[in-house]
Amino acid sequence: MVKFKSRFLLCGVTASKLPGTRVALQALRETVARTHGDYGMAALQRGFCVMYVNANTGIMLLRCQKSHYRLIWSALTFFSSFKRAKQEVQCSFSCVHVGGTMRTCQRFLEQYRTQWLHRMPPECKTDGETLSFLLSTSHGPSR
């Protein structure tokens, strides 16, 4: 039996409302089909899934085959919107980290968030100002 080798893409999503895992998976599949055609769809048939979506932080974790992660990563740049409740919601993806396990992605996310919070402007003195700063930049600075 052969071990299934996978890659995890930790993505920051900028959108007014993040989709659920099913909606995100369907929208990502449509984007890959539009950008890479039948080859892209065939590459997604095995092992591609949305592992985690956090609407508060704008973080999404995707799992795919090790051999096809660059194909999905390139399709993320063309992802512009998804349909939610008969409305199109504009969004953008930025791949923050690519890891071999969920644990490495989790460790990276903890370090990334800590560094991002240390870069917060010193003029945020109250919790309200800090919260408004965090909400205005959904997933932090680009890497």
N, C-alpha and C positions, 0 to 999 in steps of 0.2 A: 504494500500500500504506500502511496506517495503522499507526503505531507503537503498540505495546501499552504503555500507561502503567500502572505498578504502584506499590504501596506495600508497604513492609516493616514489619511489626510486630515489634518486639523485646520479647519477653515474659519475665518472670521466673516460674518455675513452682515452687511449693512442693509437693513430693510425696516420699514415701519412696523410690520408684523411678520414674524417668522412663520413659515409653514410647519405643519406636523411632519412626521417622518415619511408617511405615505405620499403626501403631496410633494415634498422635497425630492423623494426618490423618483417619482413620475416626471417631475420637471427636469431633473438632472438627466434622466434617460432620454427625454425629448431633445435636450440640448446636445447630448453626445450624438444622437442620431442625425441631428441637423448639421453638426460640424464634421463628423467623421463617417457618416453614412452607415452602410451595412456592416462594414468592418468594426466600427465602433460599437454597434449594437451587439454583434457577436462577442466582442471582448467583454461586454457587461453581463452576459448571460450567466456567468458563474462567479459568485462571490461578491458582487457589488451590492452594498447596502448602506443605508444611513444608520449609523450606530447610536448617535446621540445628537439631540438638538436642544439648545438652551436659549429660550427667547429673551431672557433677561440679560445675558452677557453677549448674545450674538455669536455663539460658538456652535459649530457643527462638525461632527466627526464622521468621516466616510471611510468605509473599508472596501478594498478592491484587490484584485490579483497583483502580485508583485510585478509581473511582466507588463501590466497595462496601466500602471498608476500615472505615467506621464501623459497618456492619452486622455484620461479623465481630468488631470490637472490642466491640460491645455484647453479642454472644453469648458472649464470653469470661467475662463476669461470671457467667453461668449455668452455666459448666462446673464440675462438682464431682467427677467421678471418671471413670476409664477402666478397661477390663477388660484384665487382663494375666494370662495363664496361668490362666484361669477364676477369677480373683479380681478384686474391685473395689478399686482403689487410690484413696484420697481425694487430691484435689489442688486447688490454686487457682492462677489466673492473675492476673498484674498486668501490664498493658501499660506498659512502661518508656519506650518511644520509638517514634515513627512516622517513618520516613524514606522518601525517594524512591529511594535506592540502597542496596546492601549496604555500600558503602564508608562512607556517612554513619552507618549503624547501627554499623559496626565502630569508627569514630572515637568515637561517643558512648559505646559500651560501654567503650572504653579509659579515657575521662575519668571515666565513672561509677564504674568499679572503682577508679580511683586515688583519687577523692574518698571512696569508701566505705572504703577501707583506711586513709585518714588519719583517719577518724572512729573507728577501732577503739579500744577502751578501753585506757588506758595500763597497766592491770594485766596485760596479756598480755606476759609477759617471755620466755617460752620458745616454741620452735616448736610444741610440743605444745599449749600454751594458745591460741596463734594459730590452729592448725588446728582445735581444738575450737570456737573462736568462729566461724570461717568455715563450718564444717559446721552449726552450730546456726542460722545465718541463711543460707539457701541462696542468695538472690539479692540480698541487701542491703536497705537501707531503702527504703520506698516513696518515690516522688518527690513 
